[in-house]
Amino acid sequence: MDAVRVVAEPRRREILRLVWDEELSAGEIAERFDVTFGAVSQHLKVLRDAGLVTLRQDGRKRYYRADREAMGPLATYLQTMWATRLDALAELAEQAERAAQGDQAEQAERAAQGDQADRA
């Protein structure tokens, strides 16, 4: 299967993101999803067959890691996509924080005005 088609599936992209910088066991990967272990195992097989992840077996455990070199330009695209999403998430968090601070300032101002009205 074509690597672009493989990563078009959102769960496979998420699996790649999880194993991008660290090696994880199949069980550790499966714990992060709301689907069965078997479903995650199928996704891992597709990723492995496409050459996008490497597999290391240690006893009964299977460990996966993204194979960035095998991905070629696709690796750069994925990193850029994830960074863009993180940047957007950070911006949303900052906006929410500014809005919360504005609400707190507004509440404090109303409370101060209420105190002045009580004194009058």
Secondary structure, DSSP 8 states (H G I E B T S, - for coil): --HHHHHHSHHHHHHHHHTSSS-EEHHHHHTTSSS-HHHHHHHHHHHHHTTSEEEEEETTEEEEEE-HHHHTHHHHHHHHHHHHHHHHHHHHHHHHHHHHHHHHHHHHHHHHHHHHHHH-
